[in-house]
Amino acid sequence: MRRERKRLGALLVEEHIISQEQLDSALDRQRENGGILGNILVDMGYVEANVLMPMLARHYARLQPTVADCRISPDIVRLLSGSLAREFCAMPINATRNEVTLAISNPMNDRAVQALASHLRRKVRPVLCPPDTIMKAISLHYGPDELIDAGAVLTTEFRQPLPKFTFENIVVGDANRAAYTAAEAAGDFPGTSHNPLLIYGDVGHGKTHLLCAIGNRASANDPIRRIAWIPASELEMELTEAIERNQVKEFRGKYQRADVLLLDDIQFLAQRRGVQQEFAKLFNLLCSQGRQIAVTSDRPLGELDVLIEEIRSQFSNGVAVRVGTTSEALKTAILMTKQKGASIRLPDQLIAELARSLPDDIRYLEGALRNLNLRLSISQEKPSLETIRRVLTEMGNIHTASR
């Protein structure tokens, strides 16, 4: 194991990602405290995780065909049960008296590595391998009965986050700064300190944008991650159908593959206890494996009385952040940002008037700006305060509380 780690360290040094002194310092800490060298380098601030993971993928690429071709002796396979191999998406590929080499989808997941080491009663040497390759090996070595009906499940694609919703195009202000910071941490380091993450607030305050941004950032940092984004009402319908067809194992098997599960509007989760119990099992399993869960809601945890206690308790151990009321200053900043791509540029005083006149809803802001731009383009009128007010009145978008 030390030879592989030193080789990886040498590779990082050769490509000028870290210095030799930084590598030596990290190796000293590893000798003193143990642990995974990659995590030590990240913890010491010498390298970012989104740089290290692609490097790991390239460094261990030669091991992946071995796993895919399943050239693993039966004695090695018997070290780990099929259920644990499935649960942690890990496959034993070599072993000595004191150490087991495991192909794993995320070798920097300390919780998974420690759990497997405890079960194996040996040190674990984790190496990066794509989940599909590992699951193929598990299927062939442990048999289809050991899988959760993997056949159709493993080919099922997850619904992906909307690509236009990224952190880069979010306008940050006092109302959403805490939620933005928490969501960005979940996207950069999924499954760590911000897990599970609950983002709550009124309709139209950008919760879905933040949720999708988590998935898009996590995928950009590590393209092999499996991201699943879905409205709670749709996931509930999928589970209800699975229950009716006696295919709960297939449902569970599908979502167990998700590295990041993004659930939108959890308040719409069906109140049927059987449905929620299945969600609770899935959430608990994903969290225990270090997979990231993030959800949105229109209210805080204490007011989510539609959820059973098992789900509420899981989120009580995570992070909850509120997206607050959009201030006039933030609405102005959003409008000024959104109008950059418009054919008609409105003067600053008219943008300020829009911010005062429109409701506290980002969707209204964007919709009003699009409609206003279209109408001014058709009428060829010059933007003016009177024109703005007349067009908005016709659209019915003047806030009832405006002056």
Secondary structure, DSSP 8 states (H G I E B T S, - for coil): -HHHHHHHHHHHHHTTSS-HHHHHHHHHHHHHH---HHHHHHHTTSS-HHHHHHHHHHHTGGGHHHHHHT---HHHHTTS-HHHHHHHTEEEEEE-SSEEEEEES-TT-HHHHHHHHHHHTSEEEEEE--HHHHHHHHHHHH-GGGTTSHHHHTT-------TT--GGG----TTTHHHHHHHHHHHHSTTSTT-SEEEE-STTSSHHHHHHHHHHHHHHH-TTS-EEEEEHHHHHHHHHHHHHTT-HHHHHHHHHT-SEEEEE-GGGS---HHHHHHHHHHHHHHHHTT-EEEEEESS-GGG-TTS-HHHHHHHHTSEEEE-----HHHHHHHHHHHGGGSSS---HHHHHHHHHHS-S-HHHHHHHHHHHHHHHHHH-----HHHHHHHHHHHT-S-TT--
